[in-house]
Amino acid sequence: MLKMIHSGWAYITLFILIYVVVKAIIGLTSNKEFKDSDLRISLFTLIVAHIQLVLGLIAFFTSVQFAFLKEHGMGAAMKDSVVRLFIVEHPLMMILAVVLITIGFSKHKNKSTDKAKFKTIAIYYGIALVFVLSKIPWSQWF
């Protein structure tokens, strides 16, 4: 059940992250004003990503792969590409993505110009999006 919630929430997280990155790039390239709605959607993305992280951590510690890790150790987990994806690669990249989103949101608040705010969101959230897209377990997600 939790895995289904984590997977379903991942769609929301991915779509909102894509939306924010595209909106930031458009705002940056067209010299738009950084409005309250831009702040809210960036904050909403931050919240959604953190919820996804908590769901993911709970799913991680209750997963079959984690049980495999406890039973066989890290050496065996690293030799199996599927287990390695779910034990090391996916969690690490998703944690880094949430860290980047958090840093990006915090840093953009300190910027004085609209262009700088859009640029900060575009860079940090954009890199986070690349991390997320790189380690989504696509074969099991669809």
The 8 nearest C-alpha neighbors of each residue, nearest first, counted from 0:
[[1, 3, 2, 4, 5, 58, 6, 7],
 [2, 0, 4, 3, 5, 58, 54, 57],
 [1, 3, 5, 0, 4, 6, 58, 55],
 [4, 2, 6, 0, 1, 5, 7, 8],
 [5, 3, 1, 7, 6, 2, 8, 0],
 [4, 6, 2, 8, 3, 7, 54, 1],
 [7, 5, 9, 3, 4, 8, 2, 10],
 [8, 6, 4, 9, 10, 5, 3, 11],
 [7, 9, 11, 5, 10, 6, 4, 12],
 [8, 10, 12, 6, 7, 11, 13, 5],
 [11, 9, 13, 8, 12, 7, 14, 6],
 [12, 10, 8, 14, 9, 13, 15, 7],
 [13, 11, 9, 15, 10, 14, 47, 48],
 [12, 14, 16, 10, 11, 15, 9, 17],
 [13, 15, 17, 11, 16, 12, 10, 18],
 [14, 16, 18, 12, 17, 13, 11, 19],
 [17, 15, 13, 19, 18, 14, 12, 20],
 [16, 18, 14, 20, 15, 19, 21, 13],
 [17, 19, 15, 21, 16, 20, 22, 14],
 [20, 18, 22, 16, 21, 17, 23, 15],
 [19, 21, 23, 17, 121, 22, 18, 125],
 [20, 22, 24, 18, 23, 19, 17, 25],
 [21, 23, 19, 25, 20, 24, 18, 26],
 [24, 22, 117, 26, 20, 121, 25, 21],
 [23, 25, 27, 21, 26, 22, 121, 28],
 [24, 26, 22, 28, 23, 27, 29, 21],
 [27, 25, 31, 23, 24, 29, 28, 30],
 [26, 28, 24, 117, 30, 25, 114, 29],
 [29, 27, 25, 26, 30, 24, 31, 114],
 [28, 30, 26, 31, 27, 25, 24, 114],
 [31, 29, 27, 28, 26, 114, 32, 113],
 [32, 30, 26, 29, 33, 27, 113, 114],
 [31, 33, 113, 34, 30, 26, 114, 112],
 [34, 32, 113, 37, 31, 35, 117, 116],
 [35, 33, 37, 36, 32, 38, 113, 31],
 [34, 36, 38, 37, 39, 33, 40, 32],
 [35, 37, 39, 34, 38, 40, 33, 41],
 [38, 36, 34, 40, 35, 39, 33, 41],
 [37, 39, 35, 41, 36, 40, 42, 34],
 [40, 38, 36, 42, 41, 37, 43, 35],
 [39, 41, 43, 37, 42, 38, 44, 36],
 [42, 40, 44, 38, 39, 43, 37, 45],
 [41, 43, 45, 39, 44, 40, 38, 46],
 [44, 42, 40, 46, 45, 41, 39, 47],
 [45, 43, 47, 41, 42, 46, 48, 40],
 [44, 46, 42, 48, 43, 47, 49, 100],
 [47, 45, 43, 49, 48, 44, 50, 42],
 [46, 48, 44, 50, 49, 45, 12, 43],
 [49, 47, 51, 45, 46, 50, 12, 44],
 [48, 50, 52, 46, 51, 47, 45, 53],
 [49, 51, 47, 53, 52, 48, 54, 46],
 [52, 50, 48, 54, 49, 53, 55, 47],
 [51, 53, 49, 55, 50, 54, 56, 48],
 [52, 54, 56, 50, 55, 51, 57, 49],
 [55, 53, 51, 57, 52, 56, 5, 58],
 [54, 56, 52, 58, 53, 57, 59, 51],
 [55, 57, 59, 53, 58, 54, 52, 60],
 [56, 58, 54, 59, 55, 60, 53, 61],
 [59, 57, 55, 61, 56, 60, 62, 2],
 [60, 58, 56, 62, 57, 61, 55, 65],
 [59, 61, 57, 58, 62, 65, 56, 66],
 [60, 62, 58, 59, 57, 65, 63, 66],
 [63, 61, 59, 65, 64, 60, 58, 66],
 [62, 64, 66, 65, 67, 61, 59, 68],
 [63, 65, 67, 62, 66, 82, 68, 86],
 [66, 64, 68, 62, 67, 63, 60, 69],
 [65, 67, 63, 69, 68, 64, 70, 62],
 [68, 66, 64, 70, 65, 69, 71, 63],
 [69, 67, 65, 72, 66, 71, 70, 73],
 [70, 68, 66, 67, 72, 71, 65, 73],
 [69, 71, 67, 68, 72, 66, 65, 73],
 [72, 70, 68, 67, 69, 75, 73, 76],
 [73, 71, 68, 74, 69, 75, 70, 76],
 [72, 74, 76, 75, 68, 77, 71, 69],
 [75, 73, 77, 76, 72, 78, 71, 68],
 [76, 74, 78, 77, 73, 72, 71, 79],
 [75, 77, 73, 74, 79, 78, 83, 82],
 [76, 78, 83, 74, 75, 79, 73, 80],
 [79, 77, 75, 76, 80, 74, 83, 82],
 [78, 80, 82, 76, 77, 81, 83, 75],
 [79, 81, 83, 82, 84, 78, 77, 76],
 [82, 80, 84, 83, 79, 85, 76, 86],
 [81, 83, 85, 79, 84, 80, 76, 64],
 [84, 82, 80, 77, 86, 87, 81, 85],
 [85, 83, 88, 81, 82, 89, 86, 87],
 [84, 86, 82, 89, 83, 87, 88, 81],
 [85, 87, 83, 84, 82, 88, 64, 90],
 [88, 86, 83, 84, 90, 91, 85, 89],
 [87, 89, 84, 91, 90, 92, 85, 83],
 [88, 90, 134, 92, 85, 84, 91, 87],
 [91, 89, 93, 92, 88, 87, 94, 86],
 [92, 90, 94, 88, 93, 89, 87, 95],
 [91, 93, 95, 89, 94, 90, 130, 96],
 [94, 92, 96, 90, 95, 91, 131, 89],
 [95, 93, 97, 91, 96, 92, 90, 98],
 [94, 96, 98, 92, 93, 97, 99, 91],
 [97, 95, 127, 93, 99, 94, 98, 130],
 [96, 98, 100, 94, 99, 95, 101, 48],
 [99, 97, 95, 101, 96, 100, 102, 94],
 [100, 98, 102, 96, 101, 97, 123, 103],
 [101, 99, 97, 103, 124, 98, 102, 123],
 [100, 102, 98, 104, 99, 103, 97, 105],
 [103, 101, 99, 105, 104, 100, 106, 98],
 [104, 102, 123, 100, 106, 101, 105, 120],
 [103, 105, 101, 107, 102, 106, 100, 108],
 [106, 104, 102, 103, 107, 108, 101, 109],
 [107, 105, 103, 108, 109, 104, 102, 110],
 [106, 108, 116, 110, 109, 104, 119, 105],
 [107, 109, 106, 110, 105, 104, 116, 111],
 [110, 108, 107, 106, 111, 105, 116, 112],
 [111, 109, 107, 108, 116, 112, 115, 106],
 [110, 112, 109, 113, 115, 116, 108, 107],
 [113, 111, 115, 114, 110, 116, 33, 117],
 [112, 114, 33, 116, 115, 32, 117, 111],
 [113, 115, 117, 112, 116, 27, 118, 30],
 [114, 116, 118, 112, 113, 117, 110, 119],
 [117, 115, 107, 113, 119, 118, 114, 110],
 [116, 118, 23, 120, 114, 27, 115, 119],
 [119, 117, 115, 121, 116, 120, 114, 122],
 [120, 118, 116, 122, 121, 117, 107, 103],
 [119, 121, 117, 123, 118, 124, 122, 103],
 [122, 120, 118, 23, 20, 125, 119, 124],
 [123, 121, 125, 119, 120, 124, 118, 126],
 [124, 122, 103, 126, 125, 120, 99, 121],
 [123, 125, 127, 100, 120, 126, 121, 122],
 [126, 124, 128, 122, 121, 127, 123, 20],
 [125, 127, 129, 128, 123, 124, 122, 130],
 [126, 128, 96, 124, 130, 125, 129, 99],
 [129, 127, 125, 131, 126, 130, 124, 132],
 [128, 130, 126, 132, 127, 131, 133, 125],
 [131, 129, 127, 133, 128, 132, 92, 96],
 [132, 130, 128, 129, 133, 134, 93, 135],
 [133, 131, 129, 130, 135, 134, 128, 13],
 [134, 132, 130, 131, 129, 135, 92, 128],
 [135, 133, 89, 132, 131, 136, 130, 92],
 [134, 136, 137, 132, 133, 131, 89, 140],
 [135, 137, 138, 139, 140, 134, 89, 84],
 [138, 136, 140, 135, 139, 141, 134, 132],
 [139, 137, 136, 140, 141, 135, 81, 134],
 [140, 138, 137, 136, 141, 135, 6, 81],
 [139, 141, 137, 138, 136, 6, 135, 7],
 [140, 139, 138, 137, 136, 6, 135, 10]]
